[in-house]
Every structure is written in C-alpha cells, then in structure tokens.
C-alpha cells in the first residue's frame, strides 16, 4: 500500500513495462468492463459534486465568497460546490494549511453559513513546501513526526508514511472537520523532488497519483487503522496522475490556455475520449472573454452537458476587470451575473438544465461504477459499426465537426454542443443571428430536445441554432 521501502527508496516493478492486451474488436463496452477488472472501478461521487461548481483564484474574503453565493441565489443560478483557490491560506510560497486571518478571521463560522445553504466547500492545496512554523498545526505535526521544535519547516517527504499520514491526520483532518468537504490538489506537489527521483528511464515518480489515492481513501484508512469510521465518500479534485488515476476522480485539466472557440471545441473531444482509460469526470476551466459573451455562454452550455460543470476565474476578473468589462486583451467573465441580460438568461437556462439532469447524471455515475463505461464517452461505444461515429480526421479541427464534437451523455443522450460562432458582432449585448452546424443522428429514433422533433438516423442534418439552443438528442 506504499510506493517506497522503509529507507525511502522507490519500489519498482521487476520489468520495465507491464503490457495488457484487450482484444475486443469493436466491443468497446466489453473492453472497458475488463479494464475495470484490471484497473479498478470508477468511483461513486457525492451527488452534489455532479451539480454546478464555482472556483476563483483571487484574494477572496469570507464576505466576497458569501456575496457570490447570495448573488447566485438572487439571479436564480444553482450552486452546489464552491472551491477556494490557494489564497484562502497563509503562505510564503504556494503552500499553506492555515486560514489567512485577514481574509477569513472566523473561517469556521463563515464557511458554516455557506454550507447551511446547501453548498459543498473545498480548498486548494499545494503540498510542495512542507509545514512551516507559522502554521497552526505545526506543533502537533512536529510531535507526530518527531522533529526538533526549533525547526522552521518540516520538509515534505512523499516517500515517508510517517510524514504523509501525519499530514493527512494532524494537519488536514481538522480542516475536513471544520471547513472543507474535499481538497483540490494542485500542481506544485514536488513532482521531481522530496525523494521522488528514481533510477529508471523517467528519472522521477510524479506523486500526483499518491496524493490522489491518499485523499480519496483517507476515510477508509482511518476506519481500519484508528476505528474512526464515517460514511464519508472520499474524493479528490486533482490533475492526471497516469493510468489508474480513474479510481480517484474528479480531474482538473489545468488552466485554460486560450479563450477561443477552437479551444472550447477541443475540450468536447478530449473529455469524451478520456473514457478510453476510464477517466470520465474531467473538469475544465469554464470561462469566457468579456468581449465575446456568445463564447462565454456556449462554453457554459458545454459544461452543463458534460461530466462536470465548473466555472473558474484565475484572477482576471478583478481590479479594472471587475463586473462587466470589454477589454478584449485582459478581462474575463466567470460570474454569469455580470453578463448582459439576454446572455445571462441563456447561461441561467443551461445551469438549471444541469440541475434538472441530476437524477440522470447520478444514475449514470452508478452505471459507470458498475460497468467501467464513463458517463461521457465517444459515440463509437454505442455505434461501433458506423463510420460517422469515429473521428473523420485526427490532424486538426478536433471538436469542430460532428465526428469529434458529439458524444454520448450516459446511455440515452447524445450531445452535439455548439462550437462555432454565429457571426454576430461580439460586443453586442443581445443574442443575434443563428449558429450553423451539422449534426450526425445515429441509427434509431431520437427526440431533438430543443424542438421536440423526432429524427430517425443514421443521417446528417443541418441545424441553425439560437443562443439558448443546445443540440441534445434523447433516445425515443
């Protein structure tokens, strides 16, 4: 149950590689069922976590966070999960485990007010820099690992059970009991330091998979080792730790590189094909440029009909960009309350649709757990003999044509998100014109949700879509 021996030396397989052959031809569902037997099950996530998320990297105070929750309620936006990015804690670099008293002077009480409104809370962590003497938990942590109390920092050691279990139980458990329902494990994890180097060809062991496993299974370990048993369903929100990480979801794909239609479109292809390694709950930064509310709204629609729906601001909607700005070069819009009225209503409809789908989404999570087939998966799982269900080209434009844009949402829904602009002047406050794109309708009868029309496939149909239209097709 550990990745190093008592001396901290990395444990390695006797062979360079382990090879598994899944020879299932076009029976992709059977292949994923067998992959589950080898690699483990996709986890059951807490129901709230399948709803609407909001995260922000900013010097957010308790008052700011509570205002966001109240603002969502005022505008009729659902909100299920709120994550505080790294500035919630004291720090001298990226790492910290103690609430910043300037921003959160009464953290337990403030977070309690938010949780009382039915919102799940999580906190961002960067474990790289260890536990410093200014942390509230430093004395207890020092005692747990047997360090000199005069030390300034207890150095991170990902190979040490003593250090890692003390970090989980002495430092983080009090935060779980008073503040956070789960943690967002971010990038600065000492991926090439703290004893994670090895002699093999890759020269390092990225500890992401270890921290993901630890925090997803802490409640199980504490029950077995300490008799501290709860009914908590352990999850993490973290980056990809390699094959096998599907056991510890959800996934954070990193900061969005560019706010473009092509980038948004690629996310649809990326998310669906991740099902091929069981990783069906990817979360992408959902955000839009202030000068293009149409792109912002379409991005939210993509998120609303995907594995996870998370709006994220990495600090570019503060200062001069607070509220509604039109600076094409620097301002982002994440809080939909700041969109022009008509676009705000488009976003509100998408978020409400996400909430209405929760019974279906949660059932889909159970199906994924039992079968190994992710809730979001490629069309070729269901229509393996149809050429149109496979990518027409892998060279470019991924997510911008029916074969790479469309995906299955559970067993009974096909999503063909709008990934092209309507051609309207981007600074207009009102939706205008129609977005034109083709939709491939698979074999069988399908109800087009936004029109009520029944379509029989296989065939490709042209569609011109209003701003509020999301091409969603339900098996008849």
QUIUR-V947451 format. One line per field, one symbol per residue. phi: phi as a letter, one per 30 degrees, with the letter a starting at -180 (. if undefined). A space follows every 50 residues. Layout:
phi = ???
//
This chain:
phi = .bcbdddidddbddcdbccbcccchcddddddddedddcjddddceeedc cccbbacaddcedddddddddedecicdbcbbcddeddcdabaccabbed ddcbdbdeddddddddcicdcbbdbbdddiccdddedeedddddcicded ddbcddbdccdeddddedcccdeedddcbcdabcccddcidbbhiddbdd dciabddedddddeddceddddddcciccbcdcdbbbaddcjejdddbcc ccdjdddbcbdddddddddeddddddbicccdccdcabdddbdddedddd deddcbdbbbdbbcjcbchdcdicbbdddbccbcdddcdeeddddddddd dddedddeedddddddddedcicdecaddddcbdcceddcedacdlhdic bedcddadcidbbccbddbbddjdeddddcdbibdcadbccdejcbcddd cidccccdacbdbcbdeddcdbbced
//
